[in-house]
């Protein structure tokens, strides 16, 4: 079960990053061209929020069963334990709140300011996500590409 959840959680990261790019490009383009926020835009934003929420739920399940999460006196001294026990979950929770909140506040057929708000919320969410992913080049975290 742990390996399945880990692969789901790791694999969804690439779908999430692709949806971030689509949402950011769409929002920026429509904001600058001052287009209305339509049902087509809303579908993409909602899909992004749903997949992000699935990713978050898989992460919560991993948090509950992972050996990398340890509440101990020495947890803050260990880079690996501190990252997976505190830093990663906290930043992902904040990113999830930003993405889901922005999707919930977006009203269909509103003006271009909805695109502006979506762009800034998603950009901030993307920065949080990229900063908190345990990338393989961060050797001290011991994570792989998948």
NORLIN-V391730 format. One record per residue. N is the residue number from 1. PHI is phi in degrees with one decimal (NA if undefined). Layout:
n=N phi=PHI
n=N phi=PHI
This chain:
n=1 phi=NA
n=2 phi=-61.0
n=3 phi=-63.1
n=4 phi=-62.8
n=5 phi=-65.0
n=6 phi=-64.6
n=7 phi=-68.1
n=8 phi=-61.8
n=9 phi=-64.1
n=10 phi=-72.9
n=11 phi=-71.7
n=12 phi=-66.4
n=13 phi=-59.3
n=14 phi=-73.6
n=15 phi=-66.4
n=16 phi=-60.7
n=17 phi=-63.5
n=18 phi=-65.2
n=19 phi=-66.4
n=20 phi=-59.6
n=21 phi=-61.9
n=22 phi=-61.3
n=23 phi=-64.6
n=24 phi=-65.6
n=25 phi=-65.0
n=26 phi=-61.7
n=27 phi=-64.7
n=28 phi=-63.8
n=29 phi=-60.6
n=30 phi=-73.9
n=31 phi=-68.2
n=32 phi=-68.3
n=33 phi=-89.6
n=34 phi=53.9
n=35 phi=-92.9
n=36 phi=-71.4
n=37 phi=-85.0
n=38 phi=-108.9
n=39 phi=-62.6
n=40 phi=-61.9
n=41 phi=-64.6
n=42 phi=-62.5
n=43 phi=-62.8
n=44 phi=-67.2
n=45 phi=-64.7
n=46 phi=-66.2
n=47 phi=-59.5
n=48 phi=-59.7
n=49 phi=-65.1
n=50 phi=-67.7
n=51 phi=-64.9
n=52 phi=-64.4
n=53 phi=-66.9
n=54 phi=-61.0
n=55 phi=-58.9
n=56 phi=-65.0
n=57 phi=-64.6
n=58 phi=-62.3
n=59 phi=-64.9
n=60 phi=-64.8
n=61 phi=-63.4
n=62 phi=-63.5
n=63 phi=-59.6
n=64 phi=-73.0
n=65 phi=-116.6
n=66 phi=-77.3
n=67 phi=-81.5
n=68 phi=-83.1
n=69 phi=-106.1
n=70 phi=-144.6
n=71 phi=-96.9
n=72 phi=-143.1
n=73 phi=-63.7
n=74 phi=-91.3
n=75 phi=-60.8
n=76 phi=-72.2
n=77 phi=-84.9
n=78 phi=-95.9
n=79 phi=-59.5
n=80 phi=-63.8
n=81 phi=-66.3
n=82 phi=-63.1
n=83 phi=-62.9
n=84 phi=-79.5
n=85 phi=-89.0
n=86 phi=-123.2
n=87 phi=-66.7
n=88 phi=-60.3
n=89 phi=-62.8
n=90 phi=-66.9
n=91 phi=-67.7
n=92 phi=-70.2
n=93 phi=-62.6
n=94 phi=-63.0
n=95 phi=-63.4
n=96 phi=-62.8
n=97 phi=-61.1
n=98 phi=-60.8
n=99 phi=-67.8
n=100 phi=-68.1
n=101 phi=-63.9
n=102 phi=-65.7
n=103 phi=-68.4
n=104 phi=-70.5
n=105 phi=-81.8
n=106 phi=-73.2
n=107 phi=-104.9
n=108 phi=-66.1
n=109 phi=64.9
n=110 phi=-90.1
n=111 phi=-82.2
n=112 phi=-67.1
n=113 phi=-65.4
n=114 phi=-64.2
n=115 phi=-62.9
n=116 phi=-62.0
n=117 phi=-63.6
n=118 phi=-60.5
n=119 phi=-60.1
n=120 phi=-68.9
n=121 phi=-63.9
n=122 phi=-70.1
n=123 phi=-64.7
n=124 phi=-63.4
n=125 phi=-62.0
n=126 phi=-62.2
n=127 phi=-61.6
n=128 phi=-63.8
n=129 phi=-65.4
n=130 phi=-62.4
n=131 phi=-70.8
n=132 phi=-108.0
n=133 phi=-78.6
n=134 phi=-79.1
n=135 phi=-63.0
n=136 phi=-61.6
n=137 phi=-76.8
n=138 phi=-93.2
n=139 phi=-54.2
n=140 phi=-65.9
n=141 phi=-95.0
n=142 phi=63.5
n=143 phi=-106.3
n=144 phi=-109.4
n=145 phi=-71.9
n=146 phi=-140.1
